[in-house]
């Protein structure tokens, strides 16, 4: 039975190359033999019944807590924030500077919807990781610094990380693009120009390139970038690093992705490709999330519009949370067993119960090593209160902006 399913996947995988190439094309840094996506006719069926989970969250949600649960499970292959690479790939931005606050909001503070190209790219990368088809991933994902930055959370990828070597490879390749495409993603003329120029460099056919010649100075920079990625990827192939990553994934029983840059629109698209995926929507009291964002010195977490202002940050943060909660309820009607809501506060105060809910949702037994970890009484702690971040006046402002999402989430702990 397993052999028949594998043969079916390989046959359909060959046909799906055409679909993949509609977006990725045969990238200058991707060899033709690699541009394959294993999928079913309409979706992927894993012959080994591997569990596929995406943790959807927002910035400063405390999601490291839920990630840590799976750190203890040696059968889990976990990837942290893989969707940042979508914006590096499409727009030539620097790694880690693609803030959800800028992805889901315009610079004037109005809500922004992700484009169809962004949405398709997010889903392709996520599905490729979930189905262990690493060879089709763009180099901007394979060399992303998050592989190295989150080594502890991605311990199953240790062999690949060691094989890939220098974590500054993509940083060095991207350096020439900094002046051309900017550091961070914002919906601007600069980003749209870079989207088009990178398309011409990597994915356009010869006729399109001939009709749309790049200015000489830009072409030099983009060719340098393409050549840098091509050389780096060839080294990955020669050392069989991508195969090591794929084998580590295939050896797992569960694949988990944690993403803050994808929402329910992404979930809907991914489910259309792969209905076996399950989603946890991980929430934290928006007052403390907004407080964390305002207090951090990490500028990449703050959007261009909010720029450290409490009212503006609360507006964009809570508007997106409310949008996602409404969209999840609609999705649950057609996918009643695909979504689970978990809150940061309940995970802190009762980690054993929330871990049980997670594993029940995946129809898995909690591994013994995780049970031992959960038996530690020091694991249960009380969450921080809003007054650790705000004055009473600022708290009232944030509460006013976040009233809708607090009502929608209906979390008892948020009203205390």
N, C-alpha and C positions, 0 to 999 in steps of 0.2 A: 504493500500500500504506500509506504514511504517513497519507494523508488518511482512509482507511477506519479505521485504528486510532484516529485522533484523534476521529472521529465516534463510534466505539464508546465511547471514554472519556467523552465529553461526555454521551452518553445515560445511561450507568451512573452518572456523576457526579451527575446530577439525582436519580436514585433514592437515592443514598447520602446525600443531604442529611438524610433522615429518620434515618439511623443516627447521623450526626454530632450532630443535634439532641437525641438521647437523652441525650448527655452535656453538650455545650456549651449546648444550647438556642439560642434566638436571643438571645444575650447583649445586654444593654442597650447595649454599646459596639460590637456587630457588626451591620452592616446585613444584612437578609435576603439581598440579592443576593450577599453575600460568603460566606454559609454554604454553601459547596460544597466537596466533597472529590472530586478526580478519582481514581478507582480502577477496577480491573478488577472483574469479577464476584466473584471471590474475592481478587484481588490486582491490583496495578498492573503494567502492561507498558509500558515506555518505548519509544516508536517510534524514538527516536534512540540506543538502546542505551547510555544513560547508566549509568555505574558508580555503585553506591550502597554506601557503606561506613560502618559505625558502629564507632568505636574504643571498646571497653569497658575501663574501667580503674578503679583505686581511688585514694584520696587519696594524695598525695605519691609517686606512681608515677614521676615524671619524664616524664610524657606529653608535655610541651612538646617533648621531643626528637623524638617521632614526628610531632607536629603540624608541626614545623619542616620536615620532609621535604616535606610538601605545600605549604608556603609558597612553595617555589621553582617549583611547577607552576602556571602561569597558567591552566591548563584546569580547575582544581579550585575548587569552591565549598565553603568550609569553615565550619562553625558550632561554636563552643566552648560546651559545657555548657548546651545548650538546655533540659534537663529541670529545672533549678532553677526555671524559670518555672511548672512544673506545681504546685509547692507554694505559690508565691506566689498562683497563680490559685485553687487549692482552699482554702487555709487563711489567706490574707491575711498571710502572713509577709513579712519584709523580704528583699530580693534578696541572694543569696549566703549567707544564713544557714540554708540547708537542707542540713545536713551529711549525707553518706552514713552517718556513724556514728550519727546519730539516726534516719535513715530506716529503717535495717536493724537497729536495736536499740531496745528499750524502755529507759526510764530506770533500770530495775533491772539492766540488763546482759543480759537474756534476748533471744534473737533475735526480730526482728520481721519479718513478711512484709508486703510492700507490699499495700495493699488492691486489690480489683478495680477500683475507681474510679481510683486512682492509676495502676495498670498500664495501663488503657485510655487514660487521659489522656496518659501517657508515649508510648504507641505512636501515638496520633493526632498529637501534636505532631511526633514524629520522622518519621512517614510524610508529613505535610504538608510538612515541610522537605525531605525526600529527593525528593519528587515536585514540588517547586517550587510548591506550592499555598499561597501565603503569605496569601491573603485570609482563610482560615479560622482562622489563628492567633489566639489570644487576645491582647489588648492587653498583658497582663503579659509575653508573650514579645516582642512587637514593640518594646516600650519598655524591655526589660530592659537594665540597665547593662552586661551582658557584651558587647553589640554594640559599645559604645564602649571598654570595658576591653581587649578583645582585637582591636583594630582591625588590628594587624599580621598576626595570624593569620587574620583574616577580611577580607583586602584586597579580595576579590571583591564584598563588600557595601559598599564605600566610597561609592558613589553613594547608596545607601539611608541610610547613616549620616549623610551630609551633609544629605540631604533631611529626615530625622527631626529633626535639629537638637539641641535641648537634652537632654543625657543625664540630667538630673535630673527629667524629666517624671514618670516613674513613682515616683521617690522622693518627690516632692511629693504625688502622689496617695495614696501609701501612708501618709504621715505620720499622718493621723487614725486609721488602723487599728492603730497600734503599741500603744496601751494596751489595745485591745480584743482583738487576736489575738496579741500578743507579737512578739518580734523573730525568733525562730528556730522551725523546726518541731520539735516533740517530740510524741509520741503522748500526748495529755493531754485532759482535759475541755475545756480552753480551745480546743485545736485542733479538737475535734469540734464544739463550739458554733459556731466560726467557719465550719467547713465547712457546717453547716446554714444559718447565717444568710446566707452568701454564695450558697448555692443559692437561698434564698428571694428574695434581692435580684436575682440575675441570670438564674436558669434556671427557677424555678417558675412555674406558670400562676396566673392570677388567683384561682381557687378555692382552690388550696393556700395562697396568701398570705393569703386571707381567713380560712382556718381556723387559720392559725398567725401571728397578728400579732406583729411584732417589738416589743420594748419601745421606747418613744419615743426614749430617748437613743441606743440602738444603731441604730435606723432612721435617725436624723439622720446619724450617722457613715457608715453604709453607703450612704445616698443621696448623700452628698457624694463618696464614693469613686466610685460609679457615674457620677455626673455629670462628675467629673474625667476619667475614662477615656473617656467618650462624646465629650467636647469634644476631647480629645487625638487620639482616633482619627479624628474627622471631619476634623481638620487633616491627618492622614496621607493620608486619601482625597482631600481637595481638592487636595493637592500631588502626588498620584499617587506617593507614596513607596512604597507596598506594591507597586505595579506595577513600580517600578524594582528592588525586591528580587527580585521574581519573574523579571523579564527577565534579571537577572544570573545567577540560578540556572539558568534555561533555556539560557543561553549556554554553560554549563559542560559538560564531558565527564564529570566525576566530582563527586559530592556526598559530602562527608565530615562526619560528626558525631562529636565527641569528648565522651563522657559518663562521669562517675564516679558518677552517681546512678541508673543503670540497670544491672541485672544480667542473668543468663541467663533469668529469668522474663520480663523485658522483651523480650529477644531472641526468645524463643519466641512471645510475643504479636505482635511485629512481623513475624516470619516468616510467621505465619498470615495477616497482612494483605498482606504483600509479600515473597514468597519470593525476589525478586531481590536483596534486601539481603545483603551480606556483613559479617562481623564479625571484627575483630581484637581478641583479648584481650591487653592489654598489661600485663605483670607486672614487678614489681621485687622484689628480695630484701626480704622483710617486715621484716627487722631494720633495714635502712636506711630503709624507708618509715616504720616506727613511730618511728624516731629523728628523722626530719624533722618528723613531726607533734608529737612531744614538745618539740622545740626551737623550733618556730615561735611567734611572738608573735601570730599570727592566730588569734583565739579561734574563728572560724567553722569552722576545720578540726578542732577538738576536740569530741568528743561530750560530752553531758551526763553520761553514766555514767562514762566514762574520766577526764575532767577532769584530764588531764595525768599520770595514774598509768601507769607503764610496763607493769605486768602487765595492768591493765584495758584499756589501749589495744591491747596485743598480742592479748588475748583477742578483742575485737570485730573487729579488723582481720583477723586470720588466720582466724577462724571464717568470716567472709564470703568470703575468698579460697578457702578449702577448699570451701565450699558452691558457689561459682561454678565451680570447676574440675570438681567432680563433675557438676554440671548440664550443663556444656559437653560432657563426654564422652558423656552421654546424648543431647544434641541432635545431636552429630556422627554418631550412628548413623542418624538420619533425614535429616540435612543434611550429608553427608560433605564437601561442597565449600564450605560456608558459613562455616567458622571457621579462623582462623590464630592461633597463639600466638606472640607476640613478647615478648622480655624486654629490659628496660632495659639490663642489663649487656652483652648481645650487641650491642645497638644502639650503645652507647658504644664498644666495642672494635672492632667491624667494621661501621660504618654502611653501607658499600657493599653488603655481602652482605645485610644486613637490608632495605635499600631494594630490592634485586633481588627478594627474597622477597615484599615488599609488592606490587610492580608485577606480578610473575608471578601472584600471587594474584588480582589484578584483571584479568589478561589485557591489560595495557597495557605499552607501551614506556616506559622511563625517558626523560623529556625531556632534551634536550641541556644545558639550563641546570642541571638537577639533577646530571647527570654531571660537569659542571665543578665544581660545589660539592663533590661527593663526592671529587674528586681532591685536595682540600686535605689534606695529611698531618696537619695539626693537628686535624682533625675527630675522629680516633680518640684517645680518652682512657681512662684507667683509672677505674672506678667507685670511689666512696668505700667504705671498709671500715666495718664496724659499730663499730669502736673509736673512730671519729670522733664517735659519738653516746652511747655507753654505757660505764659501768664494766663490769668483768668480771662482777660480781654481777648487774647489771641485764640484761646480755646473756644470761646463763644463764636468767633468768626469762622473757625474751622468746622465747628459743629453745625453751623448754619449751612455751610457748603456741602456737608456730608450727611445731612439728615435723611435724604432719600435712600442712600446706600445702607445706612444703619437700619432703616425700616425694612428694606428689601431683604437684607441678610438675616434679620431676625435672630441675632445671636444675643442670648441673655447677658453674657459677660460684657457686652459693649454698652449696656445701659447702666452699668454700675459706676 
